[in-house]
Amino acid sequence: MLNLNGLEMRFDDLLVFSEFDLDLPVNGFTVLVGPSGCGKTTLFDVLTGVCAPQGGTIRWAGALVDHLGQQAAYMQQNDLLLPWLPLLGNALLPVSVAGKETDIRRQEARSLFDQFGLAGFEHYLPRAVSGGMRQRCALVRTLMFDRDLVLLDEPLSAVDAITRRSLQSQLLLLQSRFGKTLLMITHDVEEALLLADTVVVLSGPPMRIVECIDMAIPKPRPMDHPELAAIKVHVLNELQKDMRP
């Protein structure tokens, strides 16, 4: 579905990545892990059209595109909810800004609130609910874009460990219940192993793919699975090779 071929990005004399290739299958969950500053977020900036690459191509469903601004929904580290809008209003932003808010879309959002444990909080302002609830609202807003591809840039990094584990299971719903194709960045190796169909281990900078690990263990995965423990050690060893002294 998504094909990146030979992407290159540099800022003046700093080469962020070059000859970067990656393929995402339909309804797959691909997770990128790599050292801080290796270029993961810059890759997302290229994919979303924030900046243009110096080389390479992006293909979506076989068609050449400049970026994925019209093909992908994007969820970032912070929930980015508007503080003056209630949760339901925030979730409806993708359709209201586009002038496409209808009774059907409002009912769709309310149904998603039910599925993500937000029923009864539609009229609460963001400051009145927990960080986990705000992130669930951001997930609903992401689904309201109605895009087949979802880009996730460390979407759970701002919540506590217990809330994070709960939200991980809800991220899986994007794939299993809603049929989305997912590309996610995380620094949490355990999180990658729990969620991914494919873990892409990155080096850098300049960023390159060290290894793609296909995860054959059925989901949901227990973290104490012996195979996961072995893969975690392997991935951490690979990442430590690129740590600067």
C-alpha atoms as an extended CHARMM CRD file, in Angstrom:
* protein
*
       245  EXT
         1         1  MET       CA              0.0000000000        0.0000000000        0.0000000000  PROA      1               0.0000000000
         2         2  LEU       CA              2.7540000000        2.4770000000        0.9690000000  PROA      2               0.0000000000
         3         3  ASN       CA              6.1000000000        2.3480000000       -0.7950000000  PROA      3               0.0000000000
         4         4  LEU       CA              9.0350000000        4.6040000000        0.0580000000  PROA      4               0.0000000000
         5         5  ASN       CA             11.9120000000        4.3510000000       -2.3690000000  PROA      5               0.0000000000
         6         6  GLY       CA             15.2750000000        6.0900000000       -2.1070000000  PROA      6               0.0000000000
         7         7  LEU       CA             14.1010000000        8.9330000000        0.1330000000  PROA      7               0.0000000000
         8         8  GLU       CA             16.7910000000       11.4650000000        0.9700000000  PROA      8               0.0000000000
         9         9  MET       CA             16.6520000000       14.3350000000        3.4410000000  PROA      9               0.0000000000
        10        10  ARG       CA             19.3620000000       16.7220000000        4.5420000000  PROA      10              0.0000000000
        11        11  PHE       CA             19.5860000000       20.0510000000        6.3120000000  PROA      11              0.0000000000
        12        12  ASP       CA             22.5270000000       21.9680000000        4.8700000000  PROA      12              0.0000000000
        13        13  ASP       CA             25.5170000000       19.6560000000        5.4810000000  PROA      13              0.0000000000
        14        14  LEU       CA             23.6310000000       17.3030000000        7.8270000000  PROA      14              0.0000000000
        15        15  LEU       CA             22.4940000000       14.1460000000        6.0650000000  PROA      15              0.0000000000
        16        16  VAL       CA             19.4500000000       12.7970000000        7.9330000000  PROA      16              0.0000000000
        17        17  PHE       CA             18.8130000000        9.8020000000        5.6750000000  PROA      17              0.0000000000
        18        18  SER       CA             19.4110000000        8.7200000000        2.0930000000  PROA      18              0.0000000000
        19        19  GLU       CA             18.4050000000        5.7740000000       -0.0800000000  PROA      19              0.0000000000
        20        20  PHE       CA             15.7060000000        5.0420000000        2.4920000000  PROA      20              0.0000000000
        21        21  ASP       CA             13.3270000000        2.2830000000        1.3790000000  PROA      21              0.0000000000
        22        22  LEU       CA             10.2840000000        0.9610000000        3.2270000000  PROA      22              0.0000000000
        23        23  ASP       CA              7.1330000000       -0.9230000000        2.2330000000  PROA      23              0.0000000000
        24        24  LEU       CA              3.9770000000       -1.0970000000        4.3570000000  PROA      24              0.0000000000
        25        25  PRO       CA              1.4110000000       -3.8230000000        3.6750000000  PROA      25              0.0000000000
        26        26  VAL       CA             -2.3280000000       -3.1980000000        3.8180000000  PROA      26              0.0000000000
        27        27  ASN       CA             -3.6600000000       -3.4530000000        7.4100000000  PROA      27              0.0000000000
        28        28  GLY       CA             -0.1360000000       -3.9660000000        8.7560000000  PROA      28              0.0000000000
        29        29  PHE       CA              1.2330000000       -2.4910000000       11.9740000000  PROA      29              0.0000000000
        30        30  THR       CA              4.8290000000       -1.3650000000       11.4010000000  PROA      30              0.0000000000
        31        31  VAL       CA              6.8090000000        0.1640000000       14.2590000000  PROA      31              0.0000000000
        32        32  LEU       CA             10.0520000000        2.1400000000       13.9050000000  PROA      32              0.0000000000
        33        33  VAL       CA             12.5450000000        2.0400000000       16.7840000000  PROA      33              0.0000000000
        34        34  GLY       CA             15.8630000000        3.8380000000       16.7460000000  PROA      34              0.0000000000
        35        35  PRO       CA             18.1910000000        6.0980000000       18.7260000000  PROA      35              0.0000000000
        36        36  SER       CA             16.9920000000        9.5710000000       19.6710000000  PROA      36              0.0000000000
        37        37  GLY       CA             17.8030000000       12.0570000000       16.9380000000  PROA      37              0.0000000000
        38        38  CYS       CA             18.2830000000        9.4550000000       14.2200000000  PROA      38              0.0000000000
        39        39  GLY       CA             15.6520000000       11.0190000000       11.9320000000  PROA      39              0.0000000000
        40        40  LYS       CA             12.3690000000        9.2300000000       12.6870000000  PROA      40              0.0000000000
        41        41  THR       CA             10.2920000000       12.3720000000       13.1980000000  PROA      41              0.0000000000
        42        42  THR       CA             11.9590000000       14.0160000000       10.1890000000  PROA      42              0.0000000000
        43        43  LEU       CA             10.7610000000       11.0370000000        8.1540000000  PROA      43              0.0000000000
        44        44  PHE       CA              7.2120000000       11.7460000000        9.3440000000  PROA      44              0.0000000000
        45        45  ASP       CA              7.6810000000       15.4240000000        8.4330000000  PROA      45              0.0000000000
        46        46  VAL       CA              8.5150000000       14.3020000000        4.9060000000  PROA      46              0.0000000000
        47        47  LEU       CA              5.5700000000       11.9100000000        4.7680000000  PROA      47              0.0000000000
        48        48  THR       CA              3.0930000000       14.5550000000        5.9500000000  PROA      48              0.0000000000
        49        49  GLY       CA              4.4530000000       17.3000000000        3.6810000000  PROA      49              0.0000000000
        50        50  VAL       CA              5.9850000000       19.4990000000        6.3810000000  PROA      50              0.0000000000
        51        51  CYS       CA              9.2310000000       19.4110000000        4.4180000000  PROA      51              0.0000000000
        52        52  ALA       CA             10.1140000000       18.1140000000        0.9620000000  PROA      52              0.0000000000
        53        53  PRO       CA             12.7620000000       15.4330000000        0.4900000000  PROA      53              0.0000000000
        54        54  GLN       CA             15.8170000000       16.0210000000       -1.6840000000  PROA      54              0.0000000000
        55        55  GLY       CA             15.3180000000       12.7170000000       -3.4520000000  PROA      55              0.0000000000
        56        56  GLY       CA             13.3040000000        9.5420000000       -3.7170000000  PROA      56              0.0000000000
        57        57  THR       CA              9.6330000000        8.7550000000       -4.2200000000  PROA      57              0.0000000000
        58        58  ILE       CA              6.4990000000        8.0980000000       -2.1810000000  PROA      58              0.0000000000
        59        59  ARG       CA              3.8320000000        5.8290000000       -3.6500000000  PROA      59              0.0000000000
        60        60  TRP       CA              0.4050000000        5.2870000000       -2.1730000000  PROA      60              0.0000000000
        61        61  ALA       CA             -1.7100000000        2.4440000000       -3.5630000000  PROA      61              0.0000000000
        62        62  GLY       CA              0.6110000000        2.4350000000       -6.5850000000  PROA      62              0.0000000000
        63        63  ALA       CA              0.2230000000        6.1580000000       -7.3340000000  PROA      63              0.0000000000
        64        64  LEU       CA              3.1240000000        8.5890000000       -7.0440000000  PROA      64              0.0000000000
        65        65  VAL       CA              2.4160000000       11.3640000000       -4.4850000000  PROA      65              0.0000000000
        66        66  ASP       CA              4.4430000000       14.2900000000       -3.1470000000  PROA      66              0.0000000000
        67        67  HSD       CA              3.3690000000       13.4860000000        0.4100000000  PROA      67              0.0000000000
        68        68  LEU       CA              0.6100000000       11.7610000000        2.3700000000  PROA      68              0.0000000000
        69        69  GLY       CA             -1.1910000000       14.8340000000        3.6620000000  PROA      69              0.0000000000
        70        70  GLN       CA             -4.4450000000       13.7170000000        2.0500000000  PROA      70              0.0000000000
        71        71  GLN       CA             -3.9670000000        9.9900000000        2.5920000000  PROA      71              0.0000000000
        72        72  ALA       CA             -2.9160000000        9.6950000000        6.2410000000  PROA      72              0.0000000000
        73        73  ALA       CA             -4.2350000000       10.6460000000        9.6550000000  PROA      73              0.0000000000
        74        74  TYR       CA             -1.4840000000       11.7760000000       12.0140000000  PROA      74              0.0000000000
        75        75  MET       CA             -1.4210000000       11.4200000000       15.8000000000  PROA      75              0.0000000000
        76        76  GLN       CA              1.4530000000       13.0840000000       17.6380000000  PROA      76              0.0000000000
        77        77  GLN       CA              2.9940000000       12.7910000000       21.1050000000  PROA      77              0.0000000000
        78        78  ASN       CA              0.6410000000       15.3190000000       22.7140000000  PROA      78              0.0000000000
        79        79  ASP       CA             -3.1250000000       15.1110000000       22.3300000000  PROA      79              0.0000000000
        80        80  LEU       CA             -3.3130000000       18.6780000000       20.8830000000  PROA      80              0.0000000000
        81        81  LEU       CA             -6.9420000000       19.0410000000       21.9740000000  PROA      81              0.0000000000
        82        82  LEU       CA             -8.3380000000       22.5640000000       21.8020000000  PROA      82              0.0000000000
        83        83  PRO       CA             -8.9040000000       23.5570000000       25.4520000000  PROA      83              0.0000000000
        84        84  TRP       CA            -12.0830000000       25.5650000000       24.7740000000  PROA      84              0.0000000000
        85        85  LEU       CA            -13.8620000000       22.7360000000       22.9500000000  PROA      85              0.0000000000
        86        86  PRO       CA            -15.5160000000       19.7870000000       24.7260000000  PROA      86              0.0000000000
        87        87  LEU       CA            -14.2250000000       16.3130000000       23.9490000000  PROA      87              0.0000000000
        88        88  LEU       CA            -16.8960000000       15.6130000000       21.3370000000  PROA      88              0.0000000000
        89        89  GLY       CA            -16.1810000000       18.9180000000       19.5980000000  PROA      89              0.0000000000
        90        90  ASN       CA            -12.4760000000       18.0590000000       19.5020000000  PROA      90              0.0000000000
        91        91  ALA       CA            -13.2100000000       14.6320000000       18.0560000000  PROA      91              0.0000000000
        92        92  LEU       CA            -15.3840000000       16.1910000000       15.3570000000  PROA      92              0.0000000000
        93        93  LEU       CA            -12.7470000000       18.7120000000       14.2320000000  PROA      93              0.0000000000
        94        94  PRO       CA            -11.7170000000       16.7460000000       11.0970000000  PROA      94              0.0000000000
        95        95  VAL       CA            -15.2600000000       16.8900000000        9.7320000000  PROA      95              0.0000000000
        96        96  SER       CA            -16.2770000000       20.3110000000       11.0860000000  PROA      96              0.0000000000
        97        97  VAL       CA            -13.1990000000       22.0420000000        9.6190000000  PROA      97              0.0000000000
        98        98  ALA       CA            -13.9510000000       20.3770000000        6.2780000000  PROA      98              0.0000000000
        99        99  GLY       CA            -17.5750000000       21.5660000000        6.4530000000  PROA      99              0.0000000000
       100       100  LYS       CA            -18.8110000000       17.9650000000        6.5150000000  PROA      100             0.0000000000
       101       101  GLU       CA            -20.2780000000       17.7050000000       10.0200000000  PROA      101             0.0000000000
       102       102  THR       CA            -23.6040000000       15.9050000000        9.7940000000  PROA      102             0.0000000000
       103       103  ASP       CA            -25.8810000000       14.0250000000       12.1510000000  PROA      103             0.0000000000
       104       104  ILE       CA            -24.4260000000       10.7880000000       10.7820000000  PROA      104             0.0000000000
       105       105  ARG       CA            -20.8330000000       11.8400000000       11.5310000000  PROA      105             0.0000000000
       106       106  ARG       CA            -21.8090000000       13.0650000000       15.0080000000  PROA      106             0.0000000000
       107       107  GLN       CA            -23.4270000000        9.7080000000       15.6880000000  PROA      107             0.0000000000
       108       108  GLU       CA            -20.2930000000        8.0050000000       14.3970000000  PROA      108             0.0000000000
       109       109  ALA       CA            -18.1950000000       10.0010000000       16.8700000000  PROA      109             0.0000000000
       110       110  ARG       CA            -20.5520000000        9.1290000000       19.7330000000  PROA      110             0.0000000000
       111       111  SER       CA            -20.3050000000        5.4570000000       18.7930000000  PROA      111             0.0000000000
       112       112  LEU       CA            -16.5100000000        5.7030000000       18.8950000000  PROA      112             0.0000000000
       113       113  PHE       CA            -16.7440000000        7.3570000000       22.3150000000  PROA      113             0.0000000000
       114       114  ASP       CA            -18.6370000000        4.2670000000       23.4800000000  PROA      114             0.0000000000
       115       115  GLN       CA            -15.9890000000        1.9420000000       22.0380000000  PROA      115             0.0000000000
       116       116  PHE       CA            -13.0790000000        3.8590000000       23.5810000000  PROA      116             0.0000000000
       117       117  GLY       CA            -14.6000000000        4.2390000000       27.0480000000  PROA      117             0.0000000000
       118       118  LEU       CA            -15.5310000000        7.9240000000       26.7430000000  PROA      118             0.0000000000
       119       119  ALA       CA            -19.3210000000        7.6470000000       26.8530000000  PROA      119             0.0000000000
       120       120  GLY       CA            -20.7530000000       10.2590000000       29.2010000000  PROA      120             0.0000000000
       121       121  PHE       CA            -17.7760000000       12.5990000000       28.8040000000  PROA      121             0.0000000000
       122       122  GLU       CA            -18.7440000000       14.1180000000       25.4560000000  PROA      122             0.0000000000
       123       123  HSD       CA            -19.3400000000       17.5890000000       26.9480000000  PROA      123             0.0000000000
       124       124  TYR       CA            -16.3620000000       17.6800000000       29.3080000000  PROA      124             0.0000000000
       125       125  LEU       CA            -13.5460000000       20.1000000000       28.5340000000  PROA      125             0.0000000000
       126       126  PRO       CA            -10.0500000000       18.5730000000       28.1400000000  PROA      126             0.0000000000
       127       127  ARG       CA             -8.8080000000       20.0670000000       31.4210000000  PROA      127             0.0000000000
       128       128  ALA       CA            -11.5260000000       18.1880000000       33.3270000000  PROA      128             0.0000000000
       129       129  VAL       CA            -10.4110000000       14.6810000000       32.2930000000  PROA      129             0.0000000000
       130       130  SER       CA             -7.2900000000       12.5620000000       32.6770000000  PROA      130             0.0000000000
       131       131  GLY       CA             -4.3850000000       12.3990000000       30.2470000000  PROA      131             0.0000000000
       132       132  GLY       CA             -5.4480000000        8.9220000000       29.1880000000  PROA      132             0.0000000000
       133       133  MET       CA             -8.9470000000       10.1180000000       28.3600000000  PROA      133             0.0000000000
       134       134  ARG       CA             -7.5310000000       12.9930000000       26.3370000000  PROA      134             0.0000000000
       135       135  GLN       CA             -5.4030000000       10.5270000000       24.3620000000  PROA      135             0.0000000000
       136       136  ARG       CA             -8.4490000000        8.3270000000       23.7430000000  PROA      136             0.0000000000
       137       137  CYS       CA            -10.2660000000       11.4000000000       22.4490000000  PROA      137             0.0000000000
       138       138  ALA       CA             -7.2830000000       12.0620000000       20.1730000000  PROA      138             0.0000000000
       139       139  LEU       CA             -7.6150000000        8.4730000000       18.8950000000  PROA      139             0.0000000000
       140       140  VAL       CA            -11.2830000000        9.0720000000       18.1050000000  PROA      140             0.0000000000
       141       141  ARG       CA            -10.3550000000       12.3000000000       16.3080000000  PROA      141             0.0000000000
       142       142  THR       CA             -7.7560000000       10.3440000000       14.3070000000  PROA      142             0.0000000000
       143       143  LEU       CA            -10.4160000000        7.8540000000       13.2160000000  PROA      143             0.0000000000
       144       144  MET       CA            -12.7670000000       10.6830000000       12.2440000000  PROA      144             0.0000000000
       145       145  PHE       CA            -10.3110000000       11.6430000000        9.4880000000  PROA      145             0.0000000000
       146       146  ASP       CA            -11.4660000000        8.4030000000        7.8470000000  PROA      146             0.0000000000
       147       147  ARG       CA             -8.0530000000        7.6670000000        6.3120000000  PROA      147             0.0000000000
       148       148  ASP       CA             -6.7250000000        4.1760000000        5.6080000000  PROA      148             0.0000000000
       149       149  LEU       CA             -3.2140000000        5.0440000000        6.8380000000  PROA      149             0.0000000000
       150       150  VAL       CA             -2.4690000000        6.2480000000       10.3800000000  PROA      150             0.0000000000
       151       151  LEU       CA              0.8990000000        7.7370000000       11.3630000000  PROA      151             0.0000000000
       152       152  LEU       CA              1.6200000000        7.5730000000       15.0980000000  PROA      152             0.0000000000
       153       153  ASP       CA              4.5350000000        9.6080000000       16.4990000000  PROA      153             0.0000000000
       154       154  GLU       CA              5.0780000000        8.3690000000       20.0690000000  PROA      154             0.0000000000
       155       155  PRO       CA              1.3480000000        8.7280000000       20.8240000000  PROA      155             0.0000000000
       156       156  LEU       CA              1.6050000000        7.2400000000       24.3360000000  PROA      156             0.0000000000
       157       157  SER       CA              4.7920000000        8.8810000000       25.6050000000  PROA      157             0.0000000000
       158       158  ALA       CA              2.9500000000       11.5410000000       27.6210000000  PROA      158             0.0000000000
       159       159  VAL       CA              0.9270000000        9.1460000000       29.8230000000  PROA      159             0.0000000000
       160       160  ASP       CA              1.8410000000        7.0420000000       32.8520000000  PROA      160             0.0000000000
       161       161  ALA       CA              2.8220000000        3.3750000000       32.5730000000  PROA      161             0.0000000000
       162       162  ILE       CA             -0.5430000000        1.9450000000       33.6700000000  PROA      162             0.0000000000
       163       163  THR       CA             -2.5250000000        4.1710000000       31.2980000000  PROA      163             0.0000000000
       164       164  ARG       CA             -0.0220000000        3.4030000000       28.5660000000  PROA      164             0.0000000000
       165       165  ARG       CA             -0.6760000000       -0.3300000000       28.7790000000  PROA      165             0.0000000000
       166       166  SER       CA             -4.4330000000        0.2490000000       28.4820000000  PROA      166             0.0000000000
       167       167  LEU       CA             -3.9930000000        2.5620000000       25.4880000000  PROA      167             0.0000000000
       168       168  GLN       CA             -1.7200000000        0.0560000000       23.7620000000  PROA      168             0.0000000000
       169       169  SER       CA             -4.6290000000       -2.3560000000       23.5310000000  PROA      169             0.0000000000
       170       170  GLN       CA             -6.7570000000        0.4180000000       22.0620000000  PROA      170             0.0000000000
       171       171  LEU       CA             -4.1360000000        1.1770000000       19.4340000000  PROA      171             0.0000000000
       172       172  LEU       CA             -4.4850000000       -2.4460000000       18.3570000000  PROA      172             0.0000000000
       173       173  LEU       CA             -8.1810000000       -1.7520000000       17.7470000000  PROA      173             0.0000000000
       174       174  LEU       CA             -7.1830000000        0.6620000000       14.9680000000  PROA      174             0.0000000000
       175       175  GLN       CA             -5.8460000000       -2.3600000000       13.1260000000  PROA      175             0.0000000000
       176       176  SER       CA             -8.0930000000       -5.2250000000       14.2290000000  PROA      176             0.0000000000
       177       177  ARG       CA            -11.4860000000       -3.4670000000       14.3800000000  PROA      177             0.0000000000
       178       178  PHE       CA            -11.0760000000       -0.5420000000       12.0170000000  PROA      178             0.0000000000
       179       179  GLY       CA             -8.7530000000       -2.0830000000        9.4300000000  PROA      179             0.0000000000
       180       180  LYS       CA             -6.1730000000        0.7030000000        9.4170000000  PROA      180             0.0000000000
       181       181  THR       CA             -2.6060000000        0.4600000000        8.1490000000  PROA      181             0.0000000000
       182       182  LEU       CA             -0.3400000000        1.7820000000       10.8990000000  PROA      182             0.0000000000
       183       183  LEU       CA              3.1580000000        3.2560000000       10.9450000000  PROA      183             0.0000000000
       184       184  MET       CA              4.3440000000        4.1450000000       14.4350000000  PROA      184             0.0000000000
       185       185  ILE       CA              7.4420000000        5.6460000000       16.0750000000  PROA      185             0.0000000000
       186       186  THR       CA              8.3410000000        4.6330000000       19.6140000000  PROA      186             0.0000000000
       187       187  HSD       CA             11.4040000000        4.6210000000       21.8580000000  PROA      187             0.0000000000
       188       188  ASP       CA              9.8340000000        1.8680000000       23.9620000000  PROA      188             0.0000000000
       189       189  VAL       CA             11.1380000000       -1.4750000000       22.6780000000  PROA      189             0.0000000000
       190       190  GLU       CA              8.6020000000       -3.4440000000       24.7260000000  PROA      190             0.0000000000
       191       191  GLU       CA              5.7930000000       -1.3870000000       23.2100000000  PROA      191             0.0000000000
       192       192  ALA       CA              7.0800000000       -2.1290000000       19.7230000000  PROA      192             0.0000000000
       193       193  LEU       CA              7.2250000000       -5.8610000000       20.4260000000  PROA      193             0.0000000000
       194       194  LEU       CA              3.7150000000       -5.9070000000       21.8840000000  PROA      194             0.0000000000
       195       195  LEU       CA              2.0720000000       -4.0260000000       19.0120000000  PROA      195             0.0000000000
       196       196  ALA       CA              3.9910000000       -4.5340000000       15.7820000000  PROA      196             0.0000000000
       197       197  ASP       CA              3.6170000000       -6.9630000000       12.9410000000  PROA      197             0.0000000000
       198       198  THR       CA              7.0280000000       -5.7200000000       11.8200000000  PROA      198             0.0000000000
       199       199  VAL       CA              9.6230000000       -3.9710000000       13.9780000000  PROA      199             0.0000000000
       200       200  VAL       CA             12.0010000000       -1.8130000000       11.9240000000  PROA      200             0.0000000000
       201       201  VAL       CA             15.2810000000       -1.2500000000       13.7830000000  PROA      201             0.0000000000
       202       202  LEU       CA             16.9970000000        1.9790000000       12.7260000000  PROA      202             0.0000000000
       203       203  SER       CA             20.5070000000        3.3520000000       13.0730000000  PROA      203             0.0000000000
       204       204  GLY       CA             21.7120000000        6.8270000000       12.7240000000  PROA      204             0.0000000000
       205       205  PRO       CA             22.2610000000        9.4780000000       11.9720000000  PROA      205             0.0000000000
       206       206  PRO       CA             22.2430000000        9.1850000000        9.0260000000  PROA      206             0.0000000000
       207       207  MET       CA             19.2450000000        6.9280000000        9.4920000000  PROA      207             0.0000000000
       208       208  ARG       CA             19.2220000000        3.5430000000        7.8250000000  PROA      208             0.0000000000
       209       209  ILE       CA             17.3420000000        0.3020000000        8.3570000000  PROA      209             0.0000000000
       210       210  VAL       CA             19.4550000000       -2.1740000000       10.3000000000  PROA      210             0.0000000000
       211       211  GLU       CA             16.8890000000       -4.9420000000       10.4290000000  PROA      211             0.0000000000
       212       212  CYS       CA             13.2000000000       -5.6980000000        9.8810000000  PROA      212             0.0000000000
       213       213  ILE       CA             11.8540000000       -8.2020000000       12.3930000000  PROA      213             0.0000000000
       214       214  ASP       CA              8.6250000000       -9.9920000000       11.5010000000  PROA      214             0.0000000000
       215       215  MET       CA              6.6450000000      -10.7310000000       14.6440000000  PROA      215             0.0000000000
       216       216  ALA       CA              4.8550000000      -14.0780000000       14.2660000000  PROA      216             0.0000000000
       217       217  ILE       CA              3.5820000000      -14.2750000000       17.8640000000  PROA      217             0.0000000000
       218       218  PRO       CA             -0.2400000000      -13.8400000000       17.9380000000  PROA      218             0.0000000000
       219       219  LYS       CA             -1.7190000000      -10.7230000000       19.5290000000  PROA      219             0.0000000000
       220       220  PRO       CA             -2.3860000000       -9.8310000000       22.2900000000  PROA      220             0.0000000000
       221       221  ARG       CA              1.1240000000      -10.7900000000       23.4050000000  PROA      221             0.0000000000
       222       222  PRO       CA              2.2270000000      -11.3560000000       27.0060000000  PROA      222             0.0000000000
       223       223  MET       CA              5.4630000000       -9.5000000000       27.7080000000  PROA      223             0.0000000000
       224       224  ASP       CA              6.7830000000      -12.5150000000       29.6100000000  PROA      224             0.0000000000
       225       225  HSD       CA              6.6960000000      -14.6310000000       26.4460000000  PROA      225             0.0000000000
       226       226  PRO       CA             10.2140000000      -16.1360000000       26.2080000000  PROA      226             0.0000000000
       227       227  GLU       CA             10.5540000000      -15.3300000000       22.5130000000  PROA      227             0.0000000000
       228       228  LEU       CA              9.7050000000      -11.6700000000       23.1320000000  PROA      228             0.0000000000
       229       229  ALA       CA             12.3170000000      -11.4450000000       25.8530000000  PROA      229             0.0000000000
       230       230  ALA       CA             14.9730000000      -12.7580000000       23.4800000000  PROA      230             0.0000000000
       231       231  ILE       CA             13.9470000000      -10.3430000000       20.7060000000  PROA      231             0.0000000000
       232       232  LYS       CA             14.0000000000       -7.4390000000       23.1690000000  PROA      232             0.0000000000
       233       233  VAL       CA             17.5850000000       -8.2080000000       24.1670000000  PROA      233             0.0000000000
       234       234  HSD       CA             18.5630000000       -8.4540000000       20.5010000000  PROA      234             0.0000000000
       235       235  VAL       CA             16.9370000000       -5.1140000000       19.5810000000  PROA      235             0.0000000000
       236       236  LEU       CA             18.4670000000       -3.3110000000       22.5590000000  PROA      236             0.0000000000
       237       237  ASN       CA             21.8930000000       -4.6390000000       21.6190000000  PROA      237             0.0000000000
       238       238  GLU       CA             21.4540000000       -3.3240000000       18.0840000000  PROA      238             0.0000000000
       239       239  LEU       CA             20.3390000000        0.1030000000       19.3360000000  PROA      239             0.0000000000
       240       240  GLN       CA             23.2280000000        0.3600000000       21.7700000000  PROA      240             0.0000000000
       241       241  LYS       CA             25.6930000000       -0.0360000000       18.9170000000  PROA      241             0.0000000000
       242       242  ASP       CA             24.6760000000        3.4390000000       17.7340000000  PROA      242             0.0000000000
       243       243  MET       CA             24.7100000000        5.1560000000       21.1020000000  PROA      243             0.0000000000
       244       244  ARG       CA             27.2160000000        7.9350000000       21.2360000000  PROA      244             0.0000000000
       245       245  PRO       CA             29.6600000000        7.9170000000       24.1900000000  PROA      245             0.0000000000
